[in-house]
């Protein structure tokens, strides 16, 4: 997908979970896609709620 603006956005509790979900949806391997991190799923400023990891494949 180099140079392509196409792809899907996927969310998960962790970056790995989000990536794995996306790979399953696309039926591809990690080495076949470019992964862009949109949100890393880190906790909020005071640590009350975990954020959600989001990636674009």
N, C-alpha and C positions, 0 to 999 in steps of 0.2 A: 503493500500500500504506500510506498514512498511517493511523495508528491501528490497524494490523493487527499481530498477533503472529505471523502466518504468514510463511513464507519459507524460504529454504534457507541452509545454511552451506557455504561453499566455501573451500578452501585452495589456496595457490599459493606459488611462490618469492617473489613480490612482491605488493604490494597490487593493482597493475594486472592482473597475471595472474589473481589470485583473482577480481577483479571481472569480468574478461572471461569466465572459465569459467562463472561464475554467470549472466551475461547470456545466454550461449549456451544453457545448460540451460533457462532460463526463456523463451528466444526473445523477449527484451525489449531495449529500448535503455536506456542509462544514465539518461536523463531520465525514465524510466518507473518507476524503483525508488528506494527509500530504501536507502542503504548504511550499514551499521553496521560499524565496524572492531572486530574482536575481538582481533586480534594483528597488529602491524605488520610482522613478519618481521625485526625488528632482530637483530643478532648478540647472542650471549649476553654476559654480563658481561665475560669475558676475550676475546671475539671469536673463540673457537675454531670454533663452528658457527653457520652462519646459522640463524635461526629460520624458522618458516613463517608466512606471512601468512594470516590467516583473516578472512573477512567474512561478514556475514549480509545477504542481499538480500530 
